[in-house]
Amino acid sequence: MNRTEIEEKVKDFLIEDLEIDEEKIYPEARLKEDMGIDSLDLVDIVVLVDKNFGFKLKAEEMAGVDTYAKFCDYIESKVG
């Protein structure tokens, strides 16, 4: 799976499942501050990542992942 496919899948589930406005999703967008992702959304994201990419997010590995681009980088490092 290449970077473009990863970004498309992530964007799709952010829009469809978490109902985040598409214009709020851009590389530098901060997950909490700009996109409005809260702790309840993170529970959904864990399930969505497992469903879409086949691995479980680990909280300790997510430290420092604060933007959309870094989140896609993290997923790419796991599936690439």
mmCIF file of the N, C-alpha and C atoms, coordinates in Angstrom:
data_MODEL
# 
_entry.id   MODEL 
# 
loop_
_atom_site.group_PDB 
_atom_site.id 
_atom_site.type_symbol 
_atom_site.label_atom_id 
_atom_site.label_alt_id 
_atom_site.label_comp_id 
_atom_site.label_asym_id 
_atom_site.label_entity_id 
_atom_site.label_seq_id 
_atom_site.pdbx_PDB_ins_code 
_atom_site.Cartn_x 
_atom_site.Cartn_y 
_atom_site.Cartn_z 
_atom_site.occupancy 
_atom_site.B_iso_or_equiv 
_atom_site.pdbx_formal_charge 
_atom_site.auth_seq_id 
_atom_site.auth_comp_id 
_atom_site.auth_asym_id 
_atom_site.auth_atom_id 
_atom_site.pdbx_PDB_model_num 
ATOM 1   N N  . MET A 1 1  ? 0.852   -1.178 0.000  1.00 0.00 ? 1  MET A N  1 
ATOM 2   C CA . MET A 1 1  ? 0.000   0.000  0.000  1.00 0.00 ? 1  MET A CA 1 
ATOM 3   C C  . MET A 1 1  ? 0.900   1.244  0.000  1.00 0.00 ? 1  MET A C  1 
ATOM 4   N N  . ASN A 1 2  ? 0.656   2.158  -0.923 1.00 0.00 ? 2  ASN A N  1 
ATOM 5   C CA . ASN A 1 2  ? 1.498   3.350  -0.996 1.00 0.00 ? 2  ASN A CA 1 
ATOM 6   C C  . ASN A 1 2  ? 0.912   4.498  -0.165 1.00 0.00 ? 2  ASN A C  1 
ATOM 7   N N  . ARG A 1 3  ? 1.689   5.569  -0.060 1.00 0.00 ? 3  ARG A N  1 
ATOM 8   C CA . ARG A 1 3  ? 1.311   6.705  0.787  1.00 0.00 ? 3  ARG A CA 1 
ATOM 9   C C  . ARG A 1 3  ? -0.031  7.313  0.363  1.00 0.00 ? 3  ARG A C  1 
ATOM 10  N N  . THR A 1 4  ? -0.246  7.450  -0.933 1.00 0.00 ? 4  THR A N  1 
ATOM 11  C CA . THR A 1 4  ? -1.497  8.034  -1.421 1.00 0.00 ? 4  THR A CA 1 
ATOM 12  C C  . THR A 1 4  ? -2.693  7.192  -0.989 1.00 0.00 ? 4  THR A C  1 
ATOM 13  N N  . GLU A 1 5  ? -2.575  5.871  -1.103 1.00 0.00 ? 5  GLU A N  1 
ATOM 14  C CA . GLU A 1 5  ? -3.668  4.973  -0.692 1.00 0.00 ? 5  GLU A CA 1 
ATOM 15  C C  . GLU A 1 5  ? -3.925  5.088  0.804  1.00 0.00 ? 5  GLU A C  1 
ATOM 16  N N  . ILE A 1 6  ? -2.851  5.185  1.591  1.00 0.00 ? 6  ILE A N  1 
ATOM 17  C CA . ILE A 1 6  ? -2.998  5.329  3.039  1.00 0.00 ? 6  ILE A CA 1 
ATOM 18  C C  . ILE A 1 6  ? -3.740  6.623  3.358  1.00 0.00 ? 6  ILE A C  1 
ATOM 19  N N  . GLU A 1 7  ? -3.292  7.727  2.756  1.00 0.00 ? 7  GLU A N  1 
ATOM 20  C CA . GLU A 1 7  ? -3.928  9.019  3.020  1.00 0.00 ? 7  GLU A CA 1 
ATOM 21  C C  . GLU A 1 7  ? -5.396  9.020  2.615  1.00 0.00 ? 7  GLU A C  1 
ATOM 22  N N  . GLU A 1 8  ? -5.725  8.378  1.488  1.00 0.00 ? 8  GLU A N  1 
ATOM 23  C CA . GLU A 1 8  ? -7.120  8.308  1.047  1.00 0.00 ? 8  GLU A CA 1 
ATOM 24  C C  . GLU A 1 8  ? -7.978  7.524  2.032  1.00 0.00 ? 8  GLU A C  1 
ATOM 25  N N  . LYS A 1 9  ? -7.468  6.373  2.493  1.00 0.00 ? 9  LYS A N  1 
ATOM 26  C CA . LYS A 1 9  ? -8.235  5.568  3.454  1.00 0.00 ? 9  LYS A CA 1 
ATOM 27  C C  . LYS A 1 9  ? -8.446  6.316  4.762  1.00 0.00 ? 9  LYS A C  1 
ATOM 28  N N  . VAL A 1 10 ? -7.382  6.955  5.251  1.00 0.00 ? 10 VAL A N  1 
ATOM 29  C CA . VAL A 1 10 ? -7.490  7.702  6.505  1.00 0.00 ? 10 VAL A CA 1 
ATOM 30  C C  . VAL A 1 10 ? -8.490  8.846  6.350  1.00 0.00 ? 10 VAL A C  1 
ATOM 31  N N  . LYS A 1 11 ? -8.367  9.593  5.260  1.00 0.00 ? 11 LYS A N  1 
ATOM 32  C CA . LYS A 1 11 ? -9.278  10.715 5.013  1.00 0.00 ? 11 LYS A CA 1 
ATOM 33  C C  . LYS A 1 11 ? -10.717 10.220 4.925  1.00 0.00 ? 11 LYS A C  1 
ATOM 34  N N  . ASP A 1 12 ? -10.924 9.103  4.217  1.00 0.00 ? 12 ASP A N  1 
ATOM 35  C CA . ASP A 1 12 ? -12.274 8.545  4.084  1.00 0.00 ? 12 ASP A CA 1 
ATOM 36  C C  . ASP A 1 12 ? -12.890 8.215  5.433  1.00 0.00 ? 12 ASP A C  1 
ATOM 37  N N  . PHE A 1 13 ? -12.142 7.528  6.315  1.00 0.00 ? 13 PHE A N  1 
ATOM 38  C CA . PHE A 1 13 ? -12.778 7.164  7.585  1.00 0.00 ? 13 PHE A CA 1 
ATOM 39  C C  . PHE A 1 13 ? -12.904 8.364  8.525  1.00 0.00 ? 13 PHE A C  1 
ATOM 40  N N  . LEU A 1 14 ? -12.030 9.350  8.391  1.00 0.00 ? 14 LEU A N  1 
ATOM 41  C CA . LEU A 1 14 ? -12.212 10.563 9.201  1.00 0.00 ? 14 LEU A CA 1 
ATOM 42  C C  . LEU A 1 14 ? -13.494 11.287 8.797  1.00 0.00 ? 14 LEU A C  1 
ATOM 43  N N  . ILE A 1 15 ? -13.758 11.349 7.496  1.00 0.00 ? 15 ILE A N  1 
ATOM 44  C CA . ILE A 1 15 ? -14.958 12.028 7.000  1.00 0.00 ? 15 ILE A CA 1 
ATOM 45  C C  . ILE A 1 15 ? -16.211 11.187 7.258  1.00 0.00 ? 15 ILE A C  1 
ATOM 46  N N  . GLU A 1 16 ? -16.175 9.921  6.861  1.00 0.00 ? 16 GLU A N  1 
ATOM 47  C CA . GLU A 1 16 ? -17.366 9.064  6.937  1.00 0.00 ? 16 GLU A CA 1 
ATOM 48  C C  . GLU A 1 16 ? -17.715 8.657  8.369  1.00 0.00 ? 16 GLU A C  1 
ATOM 49  N N  . ASP A 1 17 ? -16.727 8.200  9.129  1.00 0.00 ? 17 ASP A N  1 
ATOM 50  C CA . ASP A 1 17 ? -17.017 7.633  10.443 1.00 0.00 ? 17 ASP A CA 1 
ATOM 51  C C  . ASP A 1 17 ? -16.965 8.647  11.585 1.00 0.00 ? 17 ASP A C  1 
ATOM 52  N N  . LEU A 1 18 ? -16.055 9.617  11.483 1.00 0.00 ? 18 LEU A N  1 
ATOM 53  C CA . LEU A 1 18 ? -15.929 10.600 12.557 1.00 0.00 ? 18 LEU A CA 1 
ATOM 54  C C  . LEU A 1 18 ? -16.580 11.938 12.205 1.00 0.00 ? 18 LEU A C  1 
ATOM 55  N N  . GLU A 1 19 ? -17.070 12.035 10.964 1.00 0.00 ? 19 GLU A N  1 
ATOM 56  C CA . GLU A 1 19 ? -17.792 13.221 10.503 1.00 0.00 ? 19 GLU A CA 1 
ATOM 57  C C  . GLU A 1 19 ? -16.976 14.509 10.625 1.00 0.00 ? 19 GLU A C  1 
ATOM 58  N N  . ILE A 1 20 ? -15.703 14.402 10.272 1.00 0.00 ? 20 ILE A N  1 
ATOM 59  C CA . ILE A 1 20 ? -14.826 15.575 10.255 1.00 0.00 ? 20 ILE A CA 1 
ATOM 60  C C  . ILE A 1 20 ? -14.956 16.224 8.880  1.00 0.00 ? 20 ILE A C  1 
ATOM 61  N N  . ASP A 1 21 ? -15.099 17.535 8.867  1.00 0.00 ? 21 ASP A N  1 
ATOM 62  C CA . ASP A 1 21 ? -15.222 18.261 7.606  1.00 0.00 ? 21 ASP A CA 1 
ATOM 63  C C  . ASP A 1 21 ? -13.957 18.104 6.778  1.00 0.00 ? 21 ASP A C  1 
ATOM 64  N N  . GLU A 1 22 ? -14.138 17.840 5.481  1.00 0.00 ? 22 GLU A N  1 
ATOM 65  C CA . GLU A 1 22 ? -13.003 17.592 4.599  1.00 0.00 ? 22 GLU A CA 1 
ATOM 66  C C  . GLU A 1 22 ? -11.999 18.743 4.593  1.00 0.00 ? 22 GLU A C  1 
ATOM 67  N N  . GLU A 1 23 ? -12.474 19.980 4.685  1.00 0.00 ? 23 GLU A N  1 
ATOM 68  C CA . GLU A 1 23 ? -11.550 21.116 4.639  1.00 0.00 ? 23 GLU A CA 1 
ATOM 69  C C  . GLU A 1 23 ? -10.662 21.206 5.887  1.00 0.00 ? 23 GLU A C  1 
ATOM 70  N N  . LYS A 1 24 ? -11.005 20.464 6.938  1.00 0.00 ? 24 LYS A N  1 
ATOM 71  C CA . LYS A 1 24 ? -10.180 20.444 8.143  1.00 0.00 ? 24 LYS A CA 1 
ATOM 72  C C  . LYS A 1 24 ? -9.060  19.408 8.046  1.00 0.00 ? 24 LYS A C  1 
ATOM 73  N N  . ILE A 1 25 ? -9.049  18.622 6.969  1.00 0.00 ? 25 ILE A N  1 
ATOM 74  C CA . ILE A 1 25 ? -8.063  17.548 6.825  1.00 0.00 ? 25 ILE A CA 1 
ATOM 75  C C  . ILE A 1 25 ? -6.999  17.981 5.817  1.00 0.00 ? 25 ILE A C  1 
ATOM 76  N N  . TYR A 1 26 ? -5.841  18.329 6.339  1.00 0.00 ? 26 TYR A N  1 
ATOM 77  C CA . TYR A 1 26 ? -4.697  18.727 5.515  1.00 0.00 ? 26 TYR A CA 1 
ATOM 78  C C  . TYR A 1 26 ? -3.436  18.327 6.291  1.00 0.00 ? 26 TYR A C  1 
ATOM 79  N N  . PRO A 1 27 ? -2.292  18.219 5.623  1.00 0.00 ? 27 PRO A N  1 
ATOM 80  C CA . PRO A 1 27 ? -1.098  17.646 6.274  1.00 0.00 ? 27 PRO A CA 1 
ATOM 81  C C  . PRO A 1 27 ? -0.738  18.247 7.629  1.00 0.00 ? 27 PRO A C  1 
ATOM 82  N N  . GLU A 1 28 ? -0.799  19.561 7.771  1.00 0.00 ? 28 GLU A N  1 
ATOM 83  C CA . GLU A 1 28 ? -0.390  20.200 9.022  1.00 0.00 ? 28 GLU A CA 1 
ATOM 84  C C  . GLU A 1 28 ? -1.509  20.279 10.054 1.00 0.00 ? 28 GLU A C  1 
ATOM 85  N N  . ALA A 1 29 ? -2.691  19.798 9.705  1.00 0.00 ? 29 ALA A N  1 
ATOM 86  C CA . ALA A 1 29 ? -3.832  19.869 10.631 1.00 0.00 ? 29 ALA A CA 1 
ATOM 87  C C  . ALA A 1 29 ? -3.517  19.086 11.899 1.00 0.00 ? 29 ALA A C  1 
ATOM 88  N N  . ARG A 1 30 ? -3.698  19.754 13.040 1.00 0.00 ? 30 ARG A N  1 
ATOM 89  C CA . ARG A 1 30 ? -3.484  19.087 14.324 1.00 0.00 ? 30 ARG A CA 1 
ATOM 90  C C  . ARG A 1 30 ? -4.735  18.266 14.655 1.00 0.00 ? 30 ARG A C  1 
ATOM 91  N N  . LEU A 1 31 ? -4.506  17.055 15.101 1.00 0.00 ? 31 LEU A N  1 
ATOM 92  C CA . LEU A 1 31 ? -5.612  16.125 15.327 1.00 0.00 ? 31 LEU A CA 1 
ATOM 93  C C  . LEU A 1 31 ? -6.621  16.675 16.329 1.00 0.00 ? 31 LEU A C  1 
ATOM 94  N N  . LYS A 1 32 ? -6.148  17.159 17.461 1.00 0.00 ? 32 LYS A N  1 
ATOM 95  C CA . LYS A 1 32 ? -7.070  17.642 18.497 1.00 0.00 ? 32 LYS A CA 1 
ATOM 96  C C  . LYS A 1 32 ? -7.544  19.061 18.213 1.00 0.00 ? 32 LYS A C  1 
ATOM 97  N N  . GLU A 1 33 ? -6.587  19.969 18.040 1.00 0.00 ? 33 GLU A N  1 
ATOM 98  C CA . GLU A 1 33 ? -6.932  21.384 17.957 1.00 0.00 ? 33 GLU A CA 1 
ATOM 99  C C  . GLU A 1 33 ? -7.664  21.749 16.669 1.00 0.00 ? 33 GLU A C  1 
ATOM 100 N N  . ASP A 1 34 ? -7.200  21.253 15.520 1.00 0.00 ? 34 ASP A N  1 
ATOM 101 C CA . ASP A 1 34 ? -7.781  21.652 14.231 1.00 0.00 ? 34 ASP A CA 1 
ATOM 102 C C  . ASP A 1 34 ? -8.915  20.735 13.772 1.00 0.00 ? 34 ASP A C  1 
ATOM 103 N N  . MET A 1 35 ? -8.762  19.439 14.028 1.00 0.00 ? 35 MET A N  1 
ATOM 104 C CA . MET A 1 35 ? -9.753  18.476 13.540 1.00 0.00 ? 35 MET A CA 1 
ATOM 105 C C  . MET A 1 35 ? -10.796 18.117 14.594 1.00 0.00 ? 35 MET A C  1 
ATOM 106 N N  . GLY A 1 36 ? -10.533 18.474 15.849 1.00 0.00 ? 36 GLY A N  1 
ATOM 107 C CA . GLY A 1 36 ? -11.509 18.236 16.914 1.00 0.00 ? 36 GLY A CA 1 
ATOM 108 C C  . GLY A 1 36 ? -11.596 16.795 17.385 1.00 0.00 ? 36 GLY A C  1 
ATOM 109 N N  . ILE A 1 37 ? -10.531 16.028 17.184 1.00 0.00 ? 37 ILE A N  1 
ATOM 110 C CA . ILE A 1 37 ? -10.536 14.624 17.619 1.00 0.00 ? 37 ILE A CA 1 
ATOM 111 C C  . ILE A 1 37 ? -10.315 14.587 19.133 1.00 0.00 ? 37 ILE A C  1 
ATOM 112 N N  . ASP A 1 38 ? -11.232 13.908 19.830 1.00 0.00 ? 38 ASP A N  1 
ATOM 113 C CA . ASP A 1 38 ? -11.112 13.793 21.281 1.00 0.00 ? 38 ASP A CA 1 
ATOM 114 C C  . ASP A 1 38 ? -10.856 12.344 21.687 1.00 0.00 ? 38 ASP A C  1 
ATOM 115 N N  . SER A 1 39 ? -10.828 12.089 22.981 1.00 0.00 ? 39 SER A N  1 
ATOM 116 C CA . SER A 1 39 ? -10.483 10.749 23.463 1.00 0.00 ? 39 SER A CA 1 
ATOM 117 C C  . SER A 1 39 ? -11.492 9.691  23.018 1.00 0.00 ? 39 SER A C  1 
ATOM 118 N N  . LEU A 1 40 ? -12.765 10.069 22.896 1.00 0.00 ? 40 LEU A N  1 
ATOM 119 C CA . LEU A 1 40 ? -13.762 9.107  22.418 1.00 0.00 ? 40 LEU A CA 1 
ATOM 120 C C  . LEU A 1 40 ? -13.534 8.773  20.944 1.00 0.00 ? 40 LEU A C  1 
ATOM 121 N N  . ASP A 1 41 ? -13.149 9.789  20.162 1.00 0.00 ? 41 ASP A N  1 
ATOM 122 C CA . ASP A 1 41 ? -12.838 9.558  18.754 1.00 0.00 ? 41 ASP A CA 1 
ATOM 123 C C  . ASP A 1 41 ? -11.631 8.626  18.612 1.00 0.00 ? 41 ASP A C  1 
ATOM 124 N N  . LEU A 1 42 ? -10.674 8.749  19.532 1.00 0.00 ? 42 LEU A N  1 
ATOM 125 C CA . LEU A 1 42 ? -9.480  7.897  19.461 1.00 0.00 ? 42 LEU A CA 1 
ATOM 126 C C  . LEU A 1 42 ? -9.832  6.422  19.615 1.00 0.00 ? 42 LEU A C  1 
ATOM 127 N N  . VAL A 1 43 ? -10.843 6.130  20.427 1.00 0.00 ? 43 VAL A N  1 
ATOM 128 C CA . VAL A 1 43 ? -11.306 4.744  20.567 1.00 0.00 ? 43 VAL A CA 1 
ATOM 129 C C  . VAL A 1 43 ? -11.813 4.243  19.213 1.00 0.00 ? 43 VAL A C  1 
ATOM 130 N N  . ASP A 1 44 ? -12.591 5.071  18.525 1.00 0.00 ? 44 ASP A N  1 
ATOM 131 C CA . ASP A 1 44 ? -13.084 4.709  17.191 1.00 0.00 ? 44 ASP A CA 1 
ATOM 132 C C  . ASP A 1 44 ? -11.928 4.553  16.207 1.00 0.00 ? 44 ASP A C  1 
ATOM 133 N N  . ILE A 1 45 ? -10.945 5.437  16.294 1.00 0.00 ? 45 ILE A N  1 
ATOM 134 C CA . ILE A 1 45 ? -9.796  5.382  15.382 1.00 0.00 ? 45 ILE A CA 1 
ATOM 135 C C  . ILE A 1 45 ? -9.028  4.079  15.544 1.00 0.00 ? 45 ILE A C  1 
ATOM 136 N N  . VAL A 1 46 ? -8.880  3.606  16.783 1.00 0.00 ? 46 VAL A N  1 
ATOM 137 C CA . VAL A 1 46 ? -8.199  2.327  17.022 1.00 0.00 ? 46 VAL A CA 1 
ATOM 138 C C  . VAL A 1 46 ? -8.899  1.215  16.246 1.00 0.00 ? 46 VAL A C  1 
ATOM 139 N N  . VAL A 1 47 ? -10.218 1.181  16.321 1.00 0.00 ? 47 VAL A N  1 
ATOM 140 C CA . VAL A 1 47 ? -11.012 0.164  15.619 1.00 0.00 ? 47 VAL A CA 1 
ATOM 141 C C  . VAL A 1 47 ? -10.899 0.340  14.105 1.00 0.00 ? 47 VAL A C  1 
ATOM 142 N N  . LEU A 1 48 ? -10.987 1.579  13.636 1.00 0.00 ? 48 LEU A N  1 
ATOM 143 C CA . LEU A 1 48 ? -10.935 1.854  12.198 1.00 0.00 ? 48 LEU A CA 1 
ATOM 144 C C  . LEU A 1 48 ? -9.573  1.519  11.597 1.00 0.00 ? 48 LEU A C  1 
ATOM 145 N N  . VAL A 1 49 ? -8.506  1.807  12.314 1.00 0.00 ? 49 VAL A N  1 
ATOM 146 C CA . VAL A 1 49 ? -7.163  1.476  11.814 1.00 0.00 ? 49 VAL A CA 1 
ATOM 147 C C  . VAL A 1 49 ? -7.007  -0.039 11.734 1.00 0.00 ? 49 VAL A C  1 
ATOM 148 N N  . ASP A 1 50 ? -7.470  -0.748 12.758 1.00 0.00 ? 50 ASP A N  1 
ATOM 149 C CA . ASP A 1 50 ? -7.391  -2.212 12.734 1.00 0.00 ? 50 ASP A CA 1 
ATOM 150 C C  . ASP A 1 50 ? -8.181  -2.767 11.553 1.00 0.00 ? 50 ASP A C  1 
ATOM 151 N N  . LYS A 1 51 ? -9.381  -2.243 11.327 1.00 0.00 ? 51 LYS A N  1 
ATOM 152 C CA . LYS A 1 51 ? -10.246 -2.698 10.233 1.00 0.00 ? 51 LYS A CA 1 
ATOM 153 C C  . LYS A 1 51 ? -9.645  -2.393 8.859  1.00 0.00 ? 51 LYS A C  1 
ATOM 154 N N  . ASN A 1 52 ? -9.092  -1.197 8.699  1.00 0.00 ? 52 ASN A N  1 
ATOM 155 C CA . ASN A 1 52 ? -8.596  -0.756 7.400  1.00 0.00 ? 52 ASN A CA 1 
ATOM 156 C C  . ASN A 1 52 ? -7.154  -1.166 7.100  1.00 0.00 ? 52 ASN A C  1 
ATOM 157 N N  . PHE A 1 53 ? -6.340  -1.286 8.151  1.00 0.00 ? 53 PHE A N  1 
ATOM 158 C CA . PHE A 1 53 ? -4.916  -1.520 7.926  1.00 0.00 ? 53 PHE A CA 1 
ATOM 159 C C  . PHE A 1 53 ? -4.387  -2.792 8.594  1.00 0.00 ? 53 PHE A C  1 
ATOM 160 N N  . GLY A 1 54 ? -5.188  -3.423 9.452  1.00 0.00 ? 54 GLY A N  1 
ATOM 161 C CA . GLY A 1 54 ? -4.826  -4.718 10.017 1.00 0.00 ? 54 GLY A CA 1 
ATOM 162 C C  . GLY A 1 54 ? -3.810  -4.696 11.146 1.00 0.00 ? 54 GLY A C  1 
ATOM 163 N N  . PHE A 1 55 ? -3.740  -3.608 11.909 1.00 0.00 ? 55 PHE A N  1 
ATOM 164 C CA . PHE A 1 55 ? -2.887  -3.605 13.100 1.00 0.00 ? 55 PHE A CA 1 
ATOM 165 C C  . PHE A 1 55 ? -3.529  -2.737 14.171 1.00 0.00 ? 55 PHE A C  1 
ATOM 166 N N  . LYS A 1 56 ? -3.124  -2.966 15.408 1.00 0.00 ? 56 LYS A N  1 
ATOM 167 C CA . LYS A 1 56 ? -3.664  -2.220 16.536 1.00 0.00 ? 56 LYS A CA 1 
ATOM 168 C C  . LYS A 1 56 ? -2.746  -1.050 16.880 1.00 0.00 ? 56 LYS A C  1 
ATOM 169 N N  . LEU A 1 57 ? -3.335  0.123  17.043 1.00 0.00 ? 57 LEU A N  1 
ATOM 170 C CA . LEU A 1 57 ? -2.581  1.290  17.488 1.00 0.00 ? 57 LEU A CA 1 
ATOM 171 C C  . LEU A 1 57 ? -2.124  1.063  18.924 1.00 0.00 ? 57 LEU A C  1 
ATOM 172 N N  . LYS A 1 58 ? -0.926  1.520  19.221 1.00 0.00 ? 58 LYS A N  1 
ATOM 173 C CA . LYS A 1 58 ? -0.416  1.447  20.589 1.00 0.00 ? 58 LYS A CA 1 
ATOM 174 C C  . LYS A 1 58 ? -0.224  2.872  21.091 1.00 0.00 ? 58 LYS A C  1 
ATOM 175 N N  . ALA A 1 59 ? -0.796  3.153  22.245 1.00 0.00 ? 59 ALA A N  1 
ATOM 176 C CA . ALA A 1 59 ? -0.760  4.519  22.794 1.00 0.00 ? 59 ALA A CA 1 
ATOM 177 C C  . ALA A 1 59 ? 0.668   5.030  22.925 1.00 0.00 ? 59 ALA A C  1 
ATOM 178 N N  . GLU A 1 60 ? 1.582   4.170  23.390 1.00 0.00 ? 60 GLU A N  1 
ATOM 179 C CA . GLU A 1 60 ? 2.960   4.629  23.588 1.00 0.00 ? 60 GLU A CA 1 
ATOM 180 C C  . GLU A 1 60 ? 3.644   4.991  22.266 1.00 0.00 ? 60 GLU A C  1 
ATOM 181 N N  . GLU A 1 61 ? 3.224   4.362  21.178 1.00 0.00 ? 61 GLU A N  1 
ATOM 182 C CA . GLU A 1 61 ? 3.791   4.669  19.865 1.00 0.00 ? 61 GLU A CA 1 
ATOM 183 C C  . GLU A 1 61 ? 3.164   5.930  19.258 1.00 0.00 ? 61 GLU A C  1 
ATOM 184 N N  . MET A 1 62 ? 2.018   6.304  19.760 1.00 0.00 ? 62 MET A N  1 
ATOM 185 C CA . MET A 1 62 ? 1.300   7.464  19.227 1.00 0.00 ? 62 MET A CA 1 
ATOM 186 C C  . MET A 1 62 ? 1.760   8.772  19.877 1.00 0.00 ? 62 MET A C  1 
ATOM 187 N N  . ALA A 1 63 ? 2.615   8.693  20.882 1.00 0.00 ? 63 ALA A N  1 
ATOM 188 C CA . ALA A 1 63 ? 3.137   9.904  21.520 1.00 0.00 ? 63 ALA A CA 1 
ATOM 189 C C  . ALA A 1 63 ? 3.860   10.735 20.456 1.00 0.00 ? 63 ALA A C  1 
ATOM 190 N N  . GLY A 1 64 ? 3.521   11.999 20.383 1.00 0.00 ? 64 GLY A N  1 
ATOM 191 C CA . GLY A 1 64 ? 4.145   12.871 19.400 1.00 0.00 ? 64 GLY A CA 1 
ATOM 192 C C  . GLY A 1 64 ? 3.443   12.881 18.048 1.00 0.00 ? 64 GLY A C  1 
ATOM 193 N N  . VAL A 1 65 ? 2.463   11.993 17.861 1.00 0.00 ? 65 VAL A N  1 
ATOM 194 C CA . VAL A 1 65 ? 1.688   11.990 16.617 1.00 0.00 ? 65 VAL A CA 1 
ATOM 195 C C  . VAL A 1 65 ? 0.541   12.975 16.823 1.00 0.00 ? 65 VAL A C  1 
ATOM 196 N N  . ASP A 1 66 ? 0.763   14.196 16.349 1.00 0.00 ? 66 ASP A N  1 
ATOM 197 C CA . ASP A 1 66 ? -0.211  15.247 16.635 1.00 0.00 ? 66 ASP A CA 1 
ATOM 198 C C  . ASP A 1 66 ? -0.801  15.905 15.389 1.00 0.00 ? 66 ASP A C  1 
ATOM 199 N N  . THR A 1 67 ? -0.347  15.504 14.200 1.00 0.00 ? 67 THR A N  1 
ATOM 200 C CA . THR A 1 67 ? -0.908  16.072 12.975 1.00 0.00 ? 67 THR A CA 1 
ATOM 201 C C  . THR A 1 67 ? -1.374  14.950 12.046 1.00 0.00 ? 67 THR A C  1 
ATOM 202 N N  . TYR A 1 68 ? -2.165  15.337 11.069 1.00 0.00 ? 68 TYR A N  1 
ATOM 203 C CA . TYR A 1 68 ? -2.646  14.372 10.067 1.00 0.00 ? 68 TYR A CA 1 
ATOM 204 C C  . TYR A 1 68 ? -1.462  13.712 9.345  1.00 0.00 ? 68 TYR A C  1 
ATOM 205 N N  . ALA A 1 69 ? -0.467  14.509 8.963  1.00 0.00 ? 69 ALA A N  1 
ATOM 206 C CA . ALA A 1 69 ? 0.702   13.958 8.255  1.00 0.00 ? 69 ALA A CA 1 
ATOM 207 C C  . ALA A 1 69 ? 1.459   12.961 9.123  1.00 0.00 ? 69 ALA A C  1 
ATOM 208 N N  . LYS A 1 70 ? 1.663   13.290 10.399 1.00 0.00 ? 70 LYS A N  1 
ATOM 209 C CA . LYS A 1 70 ? 2.378   12.372 11.301 1.00 0.00 ? 70 LYS A CA 1 
ATOM 210 C C  . LYS A 1 70 ? 1.572   11.098 11.520 1.00 0.00 ? 70 LYS A C  1 
ATOM 211 N N  . PHE A 1 71 ? 0.246   11.225 11.571 1.00 0.00 ? 71 PHE A N  1 
ATOM 212 C CA . PHE A 1 71 ? -0.602  10.044 11.726 1.00 0.00 ? 71 PHE A CA 1 
ATOM 213 C C  . PHE A 1 71 ? -0.461  9.132  10.509 1.00 0.00 ? 71 PHE A C  1 
ATOM 214 N N  . CYS A 1 72 ? -0.460  9.717  9.318  1.00 0.00 ? 72 CYS A N  1 
ATOM 215 C CA . CYS A 1 72 ? -0.264  8.927  8.097  1.00 0.00 ? 72 CYS A CA 1 
ATOM 216 C C  . CYS A 1 72 ? 1.143   8.337  8.055  1.00 0.00 ? 72 CYS A C  1 
ATOM 217 N N  . ASP A 1 73 ? 2.145   9.087  8.525  1.00 0.00 ? 73 ASP A N  1 
ATOM 218 C CA . ASP A 1 73 ? 3.521   8.574  8.617  1.00 0.00 ? 73 ASP A CA 1 
ATOM 219 C C  . ASP A 1 73 ? 3.551   7.332  9.510  1.00 0.00 ? 73 ASP A C  1 
ATOM 220 N N  . TYR A 1 74 ? 2.881   7.415  10.654 1.00 0.00 ? 74 TYR A N  1 
ATOM 221 C CA . TYR A 1 74 ? 2.847   6.300  11.592 1.00 0.00 ? 74 TYR A CA 1 
ATOM 222 C C  . TYR A 1 74 ? 2.226   5.063  10.941 1.00 0.00 ? 74 TYR A C  1 
ATOM 223 N N  . ILE A 1 75 ? 1.091   5.243  10.282 1.00 0.00 ? 75 ILE A N  1 
ATOM 224 C CA . ILE A 1 75 ? 0.437   4.114  9.618  1.00 0.00 ? 75 ILE A CA 1 
ATOM 225 C C  . ILE A 1 75 ? 1.335   3.556  8.520  1.00 0.00 ? 75 ILE A C  1 
ATOM 226 N N  . GLU A 1 76 ? 1.955   4.441  7.749  1.00 0.00 ? 76 GLU A N  1 
ATOM 227 C CA . GLU A 1 76 ? 2.846   4.003  6.683  1.00 0.00 ? 76 GLU A CA 1 
ATOM 228 C C  . GLU A 1 76 ? 4.007   3.179  7.231  1.00 0.00 ? 76 GLU A C  1 
ATOM 229 N N  . SER A 1 77 ? 4.528   3.556  8.399  1.00 0.00 ? 77 SER A N  1 
ATOM 230 C CA . SER A 1 77 ? 5.642   2.820  9.006  1.00 0.00 ? 77 SER A CA 1 
ATOM 231 C C  . SER A 1 77 ? 5.218   1.417  9.422  1.00 0.00 ? 77 SER A C  1 
ATOM 232 N N  . LYS A 1 78 ? 3.940   1.241  9.716  1.00 0.00 ? 78 LYS A N  1 
ATOM 233 C CA . LYS A 1 78 ? 3.426   -0.074 10.149 1.00 0.00 ? 78 LYS A CA 1 
ATOM 234 C C  . LYS A 1 78 ? 3.035   -0.972 8.978  1.00 0.00 ? 78 LYS A C  1 
ATOM 235 N N  . VAL A 1 79 ? 2.510   -0.380 7.914  1.00 0.00 ? 79 VAL A N  1 
ATOM 236 C CA . VAL A 1 79 ? 2.032   -1.208 6.793  1.00 0.00 ? 79 VAL A CA 1 
ATOM 237 C C  . VAL A 1 79 ? 3.015   -1.236 5.628  1.00 0.00 ? 79 VAL A C  1 
ATOM 238 N N  . GLY A 1 80 ? 3.967   -0.323 5.644  1.00 0.00 ? 80 GLY A N  1 
ATOM 239 C CA . GLY A 1 80 ? 4.929   -0.245 4.538  1.00 0.00 ? 80 GLY A CA 1 
ATOM 240 C C  . GLY A 1 80 ? 5.998   -1.260 4.679  1.00 0.00 ? 80 GLY A C  1 
# 
